[in-house]
C-alpha cells in the first residue's frame, strides 16, 4: 500500500472513532485466569449482539473488532467499552487480527460468502472459531471448513444456538430414545416473515465508510451497487443463500437433530420469487422435501413475505412419531398425543427474550459460554462443525434442487448429488482471482 493510501485509510478510520494499533489496555493472555481473547468480525446488527454477548461472557475478553464498515467498528467499540470499560482495537481489515498472537479465537457474523473463507483463514492462523450460521456459502466450502478443522485441531462452533437449549436437549434425548412419541419418523420446519420488496440494484458511488473490495472478498468483484450493503445481500446468489439458510438452518437442524439422520437420499423443491417483482434472486416462497435412508423425512416451508403463522408461530419445528408429536421452538417444547391434545410442555429459562436477528437472548449466552468453556477446559462443543455442516449442506441441497429442475438423487454417504452435472456445478462457486487458492483445503 502506498504511503498516501495508507494515510488516507488511517485518517478515515480515526475520524470514525476507530482505534488503530493496540489499545492501551494491557495484554490479556490465557494464563491463571484462563481469559480467552476474542476478535469479532462482522459487527453490524447480529454481529454486534454477538460481540456484546462475548464481552459479557465469563473468561472471554473482546480484544478486537473487525468490520469493513468503519461506523460499525466504532459502534461495537463503544458497546464493548460500556460493558467492561475496555476499548477493543478496531480495524477494517480482519486479517490484522489473524496476525495478532494475542488473539485466541474469532467470532464471525459477516455475510454468508465470507463465513467459510474467514473461518478457514482463522484456523490456518491458529485461532479457534465461532461462526454464525450458515457455515458456508456453498457445500464445497463446508467440506473445506470441516477438513481444515480436522487438520488444525482447533475448535469450530457454529451459531445454531438451539443446540445449547437445556429444554431442547432434554426433549431430543427423549425423542431419540422413543420414550415420548414412539418412533419419530418425520419433521416439519417452517419460517414466515413479512419482508418488503428491495427494488433494483444500481451502480452508484461507494460510501466513504465502506471497504467495498474487502466486503466482496472471495466473491467475483464488480463496481459498487446500491441495494446490497447491508442485509439485502441475503437475497443474491453471489453473496447470500436465501431464507432456507438465513433462517431455515435453525429449524431444519432441529428436525435433523431430533430424528438423528445424516444426509438424505432424495431432495425435491418447489418455489420462486412470487411476492414482488424486484432484484431479489433467491426464493420468497419455498417447499422442500428431504427423504432419508432411515425411512424418515423432513419438510421445509419458507415464506419470506407472508407472515401467516403455523401453530400460532412464525417459526418452529414439529416432530411426528407413532404415538404423538413434539413442537419445538426457541422458547421450549410442547408434547401432543395423536389427536393433537397437549400432554406436557416446558419453557426454556429466559425464553421471554426471543431470539431475533439482533439477539439470541439466553441461547446466545449458553452457546457462547459453551464455546469458551470448550477452549478452556475441554468441555464438549454443543455444535461442532463436523456435526453442524450436514444441516447446512442439506439446506444448500434444497436451493440446488430448486435451481436445477426441482429433484435430486443424493449420495447419503456425503450429501453430493448423483449424476446431475448442473447440480454438481452448484456444489461450489466462482471466486475472485487468487482467492480460491487461499481457502481451498485438500485431504
C-alpha positions as CSV (number, residue, x, y, z in Angstrom):
1,X,0.0,0.0,0.0
2,X,1.4,3.5,-0.9
3,X,2.1,6.0,1.8
4,X,-0.7,8.2,0.7
5,X,-3.2,5.4,0.5
6,X,-2.2,4.2,4.0
7,X,-2.5,7.7,5.3
8,X,-6.0,8.2,3.8
9,X,-7.2,4.9,5.2
10,X,-5.8,5.6,8.7
11,X,-7.3,9.1,8.7
12,X,-10.8,7.7,7.7
13,X,-10.7,5.1,10.5
14,X,-9.5,7.6,13.1
15,X,-12.2,10.1,12.0
16,X,-14.8,7.4,12.6
17,X,-13.6,6.8,16.1
18,X,-11.7,3.6,15.3
19,X,-8.6,2.9,17.2
20,X,-5.6,1.9,15.1
21,X,-3.0,-0.3,16.7
22,X,-3.1,-2.0,20.1
23,X,-5.1,0.0,22.7
24,X,-3.6,0.9,26.0
25,X,-5.4,-1.8,28.0
26,X,-2.6,-4.2,28.6
27,X,-2.1,-7.8,27.4
28,X,-4.7,-10.4,28.2
29,X,-3.5,-13.9,27.6
30,X,-4.6,-17.4,28.6
31,X,-2.9,-18.0,32.0
32,X,-4.1,-18.5,35.5
33,X,-7.4,-16.7,34.9
34,X,-7.9,-18.6,31.6
35,X,-9.1,-15.5,29.8
36,X,-9.8,-16.1,26.1
37,X,-9.1,-13.1,23.8
38,X,-11.7,-12.8,21.1
39,X,-11.7,-10.8,17.9
40,X,-15.2,-10.2,16.4
41,X,-15.6,-10.0,12.6
42,X,-18.7,-8.5,11.0
43,X,-20.3,-6.4,13.8
44,X,-23.3,-4.8,12.1
45,X,-26.7,-5.9,13.5
46,X,-26.5,-9.6,14.5
47,X,-22.7,-9.4,14.9
48,X,-23.0,-6.5,17.3
49,X,-25.2,-8.6,19.6
50,X,-22.7,-11.5,19.5
51,X,-19.9,-9.1,20.3
52,X,-21.7,-7.8,23.3
53,X,-22.5,-11.3,24.5
54,X,-18.8,-12.3,24.2
55,X,-17.9,-9.2,26.2
56,X,-20.3,-10.3,29.0
57,X,-19.2,-13.9,29.0
58,X,-17.1,-15.2,31.9
59,X,-13.4,-15.8,30.8
60,X,-13.9,-14.1,27.4
61,X,-12.4,-10.7,26.5
62,X,-13.1,-8.9,23.3
63,X,-9.7,-7.7,22.2
64,X,-10.5,-6.7,18.6
65,X,-13.3,-5.6,16.3
66,X,-13.0,-6.1,12.5
67,X,-15.5,-4.8,10.0
68,X,-15.4,-3.2,6.5
69,X,-17.8,-0.5,7.8
70,X,-16.0,2.0,10.0
71,X,-19.3,3.1,11.5
72,X,-19.9,-0.5,12.7
73,X,-16.5,-0.8,14.2
74,X,-16.9,2.4,16.2
75,X,-20.3,1.4,17.4
76,X,-19.1,-2.0,18.5
77,X,-16.1,-0.5,20.3
78,X,-18.4,1.8,22.2
79,X,-20.7,-1.0,23.1
80,X,-17.9,-3.2,24.5
81,X,-16.5,-0.2,26.4
82,X,-19.9,0.3,28.1
83,X,-19.8,-3.3,29.2
84,X,-16.3,-3.6,30.7
85,X,-14.7,-0.2,30.4
86,X,-12.1,-1.6,28.0
87,X,-11.9,-0.3,24.4
88,X,-11.1,-3.0,21.9
89,X,-8.8,-2.4,18.9
90,X,-10.6,-1.7,15.7
91,X,-9.7,-2.3,12.1
92,X,-11.5,-2.5,8.7
93,X,-9.2,-5.4,7.7
94,X,-9.9,-8.5,9.8
95,X,-6.6,-10.1,8.7
96,X,-4.7,-7.8,11.1
97,X,-6.2,-9.8,14.0
98,X,-5.2,-13.1,12.4
99,X,-1.7,-11.9,12.6
100,X,-2.0,-11.0,16.3
101,X,-0.7,-13.8,18.6
102,X,-2.7,-12.4,21.5
103,X,-6.0,-13.3,19.7
104,X,-7.1,-16.8,20.8
105,X,-10.5,-17.0,19.0
106,X,-12.6,-15.2,16.4
107,X,-16.3,-14.7,16.2
108,X,-17.7,-14.4,12.6
109,X,-21.0,-12.8,11.7
110,X,-20.2,-11.5,8.3
111,X,-22.3,-12.0,5.1
112,X,-22.5,-15.7,4.1
113,X,-20.0,-15.5,1.3
114,X,-17.3,-14.8,3.9
115,X,-18.2,-17.4,6.6
116,X,-16.1,-20.4,5.5
117,X,-13.2,-18.4,3.9
118,X,-12.8,-16.3,7.0
119,X,-13.1,-19.3,9.3
120,X,-10.5,-21.3,7.2
121,X,-8.1,-18.4,7.3
122,X,-8.6,-18.1,11.1
123,X,-7.9,-21.8,11.6
124,X,-4.8,-21.5,9.5
125,X,-3.6,-18.7,11.8
126,X,-4.1,-20.9,14.8
127,X,-7.4,-19.4,16.1
128,X,-10.5,-21.1,17.5
129,X,-13.6,-20.2,15.6
130,X,-17.2,-19.3,16.4
131,X,-19.0,-18.9,13.1
132,X,-22.7,-17.9,12.6
133,X,-25.0,-20.0,10.5
134,X,-24.8,-20.9,7.8
135,X,-21.1,-22.0,8.0
136,X,-20.7,-21.9,4.2
137,X,-21.9,-20.1,1.1
138,X,-21.9,-23.5,-0.8
139,X,-21.4,-27.2,0.1
140,X,-17.8,-27.3,-1.1
141,X,-16.8,-24.6,1.4
142,X,-18.5,-26.6,4.2
143,X,-16.4,-29.6,3.2
144,X,-13.2,-27.5,3.2
145,X,-14.1,-26.0,6.6
146,X,-14.6,-29.4,8.2
147,X,-11.3,-30.6,6.6
148,X,-9.4,-27.6,7.9
149,X,-10.7,-28.0,11.4
150,X,-9.5,-31.6,11.4
151,X,-6.1,-30.6,10.1
152,X,-5.6,-27.9,12.7
153,X,-7.3,-29.4,15.7
154,X,-8.7,-26.0,16.7
155,X,-12.4,-25.8,17.8
156,X,-15.1,-24.6,15.5
157,X,-18.6,-24.0,16.8
158,X,-21.5,-22.9,14.5
159,X,-24.1,-20.5,15.7
160,X,-27.2,-22.8,15.7
161,X,-27.8,-21.7,19.3
162,X,-30.8,-24.0,19.8
163,X,-28.2,-26.8,20.2
164,X,-27.4,-25.2,23.6
165,X,-31.0,-25.1,24.8
166,X,-31.4,-27.0,28.1
167,X,-35.1,-27.9,27.3
168,X,-34.4,-29.0,23.7
169,X,-31.5,-31.2,24.7
170,X,-33.9,-32.9,27.2
171,X,-36.7,-33.5,24.7
172,X,-34.4,-34.5,21.8
173,X,-32.9,-37.2,24.1
174,X,-36.4,-38.5,24.8
175,X,-37.4,-38.4,21.2
176,X,-34.4,-40.4,20.1
177,X,-35.0,-42.9,22.9
178,X,-38.6,-43.4,21.7
179,X,-39.9,-42.6,25.2
180,X,-42.1,-39.6,24.4
181,X,-43.8,-40.0,20.9
182,X,-42.9,-43.6,20.0
183,X,-40.8,-43.9,16.8
184,X,-40.1,-40.5,15.3
185,X,-40.2,-40.6,11.6
186,X,-40.9,-37.1,10.2
187,X,-40.2,-33.4,10.9
188,X,-41.7,-30.2,9.6
189,X,-39.6,-27.0,9.7
190,X,-41.1,-23.6,8.9
191,X,-40.4,-19.8,8.9
192,X,-42.7,-16.9,7.9
193,X,-42.0,-13.2,7.8
194,X,-43.4,-10.0,6.1
195,X,-40.3,-8.7,4.3
196,X,-40.8,-5.9,1.9
197,X,-39.6,-5.5,-1.7
198,X,-36.0,-4.5,-2.3
199,X,-36.2,-2.6,-5.6
200,X,-33.4,-2.8,-8.1
201,X,-29.6,-2.8,-8.0
202,X,-28.0,0.3,-9.4
203,X,-24.4,1.3,-9.9
204,X,-23.6,4.3,-7.6
205,X,-20.8,5.9,-5.6
206,X,-19.2,3.7,-2.9
207,X,-19.8,5.1,0.6
208,X,-16.7,6.5,2.2
209,X,-17.1,4.3,5.3
210,X,-17.0,1.1,3.3
211,X,-14.1,-1.0,2.1
212,X,-16.0,-2.4,-0.9
213,X,-13.2,-4.5,-2.2
214,X,-12.7,-6.4,1.1
215,X,-16.5,-6.7,1.5
216,X,-16.6,-8.6,-1.7
217,X,-13.5,-10.6,-0.7
218,X,-13.6,-14.1,-2.3
219,X,-16.7,-13.3,-4.5
220,X,-16.1,-12.0,-8.1
221,X,-15.6,-8.3,-7.9
222,X,-17.5,-5.6,-9.7
223,X,-18.3,-1.9,-9.3
224,X,-20.3,-0.8,-6.2
225,X,-24.1,-1.1,-6.5
226,X,-26.9,0.0,-4.2
227,X,-29.2,-2.5,-2.6
228,X,-26.6,-4.8,-1.4
229,X,-25.0,-3.4,1.8
230,X,-26.3,-4.0,4.4
231,X,-28.6,-7.1,4.7
232,X,-30.1,-7.2,1.2
233,X,-27.1,-9.3,0.1
234,X,-29.0,-12.2,1.6
235,X,-31.2,-12.5,-1.5
236,X,-28.4,-12.5,-4.1
237,X,-26.7,-15.8,-5.1
238,X,-23.3,-14.0,-5.2
239,X,-23.3,-13.4,-1.5
240,X,-26.3,-14.9,0.2
241,X,-28.1,-18.2,0.4
242,X,-31.8,-17.3,0.7
243,X,-34.3,-17.8,3.5
244,X,-33.7,-21.5,3.8
245,X,-30.2,-20.9,5.1
246,X,-30.8,-17.5,6.6
247,X,-33.4,-18.8,9.0
248,X,-34.2,-22.4,7.9
249,X,-30.8,-23.6,9.1
250,X,-32.1,-23.4,12.7
251,X,-35.4,-25.2,12.2
252,X,-34.1,-27.8,9.7
253,X,-31.2,-28.5,12.1
254,X,-33.7,-29.1,15.0
255,X,-35.5,-31.7,12.8
256,X,-32.3,-33.5,11.8
257,X,-31.1,-33.4,15.4
258,X,-34.3,-34.9,16.8
259,X,-34.7,-37.5,14.0
260,X,-31.0,-38.5,14.2
261,X,-30.4,-38.5,10.5
262,X,-27.4,-37.5,8.3
263,X,-27.7,-36.8,4.6
264,X,-30.8,-37.5,2.5
265,X,-31.0,-39.8,-0.5
266,X,-33.6,-37.6,-2.3
267,X,-34.5,-33.9,-2.3
268,X,-37.3,-32.2,-4.1
269,X,-38.1,-28.4,-4.1
270,X,-40.8,-26.1,-5.4
271,X,-40.8,-22.3,-5.1
272,X,-39.9,-19.0,-6.5
273,X,-39.8,-15.2,-6.1
274,X,-43.5,-14.6,-6.1
275,X,-44.4,-11.7,-3.8
276,X,-42.6,-8.8,-5.5
277,X,-41.0,-8.1,-8.9
278,X,-37.6,-6.8,-7.9
279,X,-33.9,-7.7,-7.8
280,X,-34.4,-10.5,-5.2
281,X,-32.9,-13.6,-6.8
282,X,-33.5,-16.3,-4.1
283,X,-36.9,-17.6,-3.1
284,X,-39.5,-15.9,-1.0
285,X,-41.7,-19.0,-1.1
286,X,-40.3,-22.5,-1.0
287,X,-41.3,-26.0,-0.1
288,X,-38.5,-28.6,0.2
289,X,-38.9,-32.3,1.0
290,X,-36.0,-34.5,2.1
291,X,-36.2,-38.3,2.2
292,X,-33.6,-40.2,4.3
293,X,-32.4,-43.8,4.0
294,X,-33.6,-44.4,7.6
295,X,-37.2,-44.3,6.3
296,X,-37.6,-40.8,7.7
297,X,-38.3,-37.4,6.1
298,X,-38.0,-33.6,6.8
299,X,-40.0,-30.9,5.0
300,X,-39.3,-27.2,4.9
301,X,-41.9,-24.5,4.3
302,X,-40.5,-20.9,3.9
303,X,-42.4,-17.7,3.3
304,X,-40.3,-14.5,3.4
305,X,-43.1,-12.1,2.6
306,X,-46.3,-13.5,4.1
307,X,-46.1,-13.9,7.8
308,X,-49.2,-16.1,8.3
309,X,-48.1,-18.4,11.2
310,X,-48.3,-22.1,11.6
311,X,-49.4,-23.4,15.0
312,X,-49.5,-19.7,16.1
313,X,-45.8,-19.4,15.4
314,X,-43.8,-17.7,12.8
315,X,-41.1,-20.3,13.0
316,X,-40.6,-23.7,14.6
317,X,-40.2,-27.5,14.1
318,X,-42.7,-30.2,14.5
319,X,-41.6,-33.8,15.0
320,X,-44.1,-36.6,14.2
321,X,-44.0,-40.0,15.8
322,X,-46.0,-43.2,16.0
323,X,-47.5,-42.1,19.4
324,X,-47.7,-38.4,19.1
325,X,-45.9,-35.2,18.1
326,X,-43.5,-32.6,19.6
327,X,-43.4,-28.9,18.7
328,X,-40.0,-27.3,19.3
329,X,-39.0,-23.7,19.1
330,X,-36.6,-21.3,20.8
331,X,-38.9,-20.9,23.8
332,X,-39.1,-24.6,24.6
333,X,-41.2,-27.7,23.6
334,X,-44.8,-29.0,23.6
335,X,-45.8,-32.7,23.5
336,X,-49.1,-33.8,21.9
337,X,-50.9,-37.1,21.6
338,X,-52.0,-38.4,18.2
339,X,-55.2,-36.4,18.3
340,X,-53.3,-33.1,19.0
341,X,-54.1,-32.8,22.7
342,X,-51.3,-31.3,24.7
343,X,-49.7,-33.7,27.1
344,X,-46.9,-31.6,28.6
345,X,-44.7,-28.7,27.9
346,X,-41.6,-27.0,29.2
347,X,-40.2,-23.5,28.6
348,X,-36.6,-22.6,28.3
349,X,-35.3,-20.4,31.2
350,X,-35.2,-16.8,30.0
351,X,-37.3,-17.6,26.9
352,X,-39.2,-14.3,27.3
353,X,-36.2,-12.8,25.5
354,X,-36.9,-14.1,22.0
355,X,-34.0,-14.8,19.6
356,X,-34.3,-12.4,16.6
357,X,-31.7,-11.3,14.1
358,X,-30.4,-8.8,16.7
359,X,-30.0,-11.1,19.6
360,X,-30.3,-14.6,20.8
361,X,-31.2,-14.0,24.5
362,X,-30.4,-16.8,26.8
363,X,-29.5,-19.2,24.0
364,X,-26.7,-17.0,22.8
365,X,-25.3,-16.8,26.3
366,X,-25.4,-20.6,26.7
367,X,-23.9,-21.3,23.2
368,X,-21.0,-18.8,23.7
369,X,-20.3,-19.9,27.2
370,X,-20.1,-23.5,25.9
371,X,-17.6,-22.4,23.2
372,X,-15.4,-20.6,25.8
373,X,-15.6,-23.5,28.2
374,X,-14.6,-25.9,25.4
375,X,-11.5,-23.9,24.7
376,X,-10.6,-23.5,28.4
377,X,-11.4,-26.9,29.9
378,X,-12.2,-29.3,27.1
379,X,-16.0,-29.2,27.6
380,X,-17.7,-30.8,24.6
381,X,-18.9,-28.4,22.0
382,X,-22.7,-28.3,21.5
383,X,-22.4,-27.7,17.8
384,X,-19.0,-28.8,16.5
385,X,-18.6,-28.0,12.8
386,X,-18.5,-31.7,11.6
387,X,-22.0,-32.1,13.1
388,X,-23.3,-28.7,12.1
389,X,-22.2,-28.8,8.5
390,X,-24.6,-31.6,7.3
391,X,-27.6,-29.4,8.4
392,X,-26.2,-26.5,6.3
393,X,-25.4,-28.8,3.3
394,X,-29.0,-30.1,3.5
395,X,-30.3,-26.6,3.2
396,X,-28.0,-25.9,0.3
397,X,-29.4,-29.0,-1.4
398,X,-32.9,-27.5,-1.2
399,X,-31.7,-24.5,-3.2
400,X,-29.7,-26.6,-5.6
401,X,-32.7,-28.8,-6.3
402,X,-34.8,-25.7,-7.0
403,X,-32.2,-24.2,-9.3
404,X,-31.8,-27.4,-11.4
405,X,-35.3,-28.6,-12.1
406,X,-36.7,-29.5,-8.7
407,X,-35.5,-33.0,-7.9
408,X,-32.2,-34.6,-7.0
409,X,-30.9,-38.0,-6.1
410,X,-28.3,-37.7,-3.4
411,X,-25.5,-40.0,-2.2
412,X,-26.3,-40.2,1.5
413,X,-22.7,-41.0,2.4
414,X,-21.5,-37.5,1.5
415,X,-24.6,-35.4,0.5
416,X,-23.5,-35.0,-3.1
417,X,-25.9,-35.0,-6.0
418,X,-25.8,-38.2,-8.1
419,X,-25.4,-38.0,-11.9
420,X,-26.5,-34.4,-12.2
421,X,-23.9,-32.1,-13.9
422,X,-25.8,-28.9,-13.3
423,X,-26.2,-29.7,-9.6
424,X,-22.6,-30.6,-9.4
425,X,-21.6,-27.1,-10.7
426,X,-23.6,-25.5,-7.9
427,X,-21.7,-27.6,-5.3
428,X,-19.1,-24.8,-5.4
429,X,-18.9,-21.3,-6.9
430,X,-16.6,-18.9,-8.8
431,X,-14.0,-16.9,-7.0
432,X,-12.2,-13.6,-7.5
433,X,-8.8,-14.3,-8.9
434,X,-6.4,-15.7,-6.3
435,X,-8.9,-16.3,-3.6
436,X,-9.7,-20.0,-4.2
437,X,-6.0,-20.8,-3.7
438,X,-6.1,-19.1,-0.3
439,X,-9.0,-21.2,1.1
440,X,-9.1,-24.5,-0.8
441,X,-8.4,-27.4,1.5
442,X,-7.2,-30.7,0.3
443,X,-7.1,-34.0,2.2
